[in-house]
Amino acid sequence: MHQLCSNSLFFSTHSSSRYSVAALLGAIETDPRLLDLEIRAPTNLTNDDIRKSVEKGQTIIAHSVMSTQTERIFEEVRRIREKFGKQVTIVGGGPHASARPKDLFLSGFDYAVIGEGENTFPELVDALLSGKDPLKIQGVVGRSSEIWPRPQEIPIVDLDKYPPFAIGMNIVGPIEITRGCPFKCKFCCTPFLTGCKVRHRSVASVIKWLTAAVEKSGFTRAWFLSPNALSYGGKGMRAEPEKLESLLRESTKVEGLDEMFFGSFPSEVRPEFVTQPILEMLRSYVANTSVQIGLQSSSDRVLSLANRHHTVEQGMRAVRIALDSDFTPHVDMIFGLPGETKKELRDSIELCYTLVEMGAKTHGHVFMPLPGSVYEEMPPGELDSESRRRLGELSRRKEMTGSWSAQERLAEFLWTQNKKSKKKDGPC
Ligand code: SF4
């Protein structure tokens, strides 16, 4: 058997990272250097799978590591390392690899990819298979690295150069249309990970991949991914309605596509981008009956502390416009943001009740100190028993969704980890 045909890449997949895995596998499967590679994306990577692959040739195992998933992933990596030792190469990317690369090496990873992976990850796989030194690749670090770049120091990716998903493997999902965000909300790690410079996938590229997904994967519905969907086409600080309409108009023309979802989960819109004309235009193209609006707090003071750059009134105005335009606003709120008083927490929860009375739905989060965010060293968000009771009531009435209880535990976990990471900063 030809040696190259025997090499394997397992991209361990989990629901929390499926969109980024789809995009990275799209970059891998279309890379002409890697056509002979056997690629799999298991949700449950077994010792048996690895053993069979190791018997056949070189085996690379990849993880996209989110900071909220480190416990599970690091445990899996330790298990594999114990069982297979140096017979496998384990590489990690994603938010935690960019923010805390040294953590990955403590659990047994060999290499970490810092920053956006579409260019770096295939380079790394190619280097591993062809015997080149992976540490010469910009954005790849290992245990012995002396320089630990930040994602901003790695060249940004041109979305048009890469597929949004892996059509060959039939791993498809939303099309990422925008990357980067000029707003620097302190609770968010997007500006750290993808930079403040906004880039968009061109309309032509969106159409190309939508058409391919319809033809090859039987796509009948399309979703889009963006940090702020209504910012499409511009520099990110204000809407460009003509460019947005061009994307929607051309996308809905793709033959075989029955429905298009835009501005709803998994994307979000910033409140000050919501205007009546824009939502009316959206209404004429999209199938979604809701729009996802990030309001986050009932307090202008807390919003300002978090560098959110909009007011509560702008949020409420966006909600009213959405209702007038026949969309159900789904409003995101974060409880326990740094500096929030008990009264402000209660007021935010009461605002959720007001929103529900107006006809909106709410989505509740508890503040988590995400590595890479400005607030990464802040104490975790916490609810008191009365707040939990009020949120539970909304949830039972199906007026609020969200995993605030799990997030409270995760926030505590992240805070503890963040403190440990600070202490062990230095050579690993
Ligand atoms: S929360 Fe949204 S608007 Fe704020 S920095 Fe993150 S992506 Fe940008």
Residues whose N, C-alpha, C, O or C-beta is under 5 A from the ligand:
A	BS01	SF4	C181 F183 K184 C185 C188 T190 P227
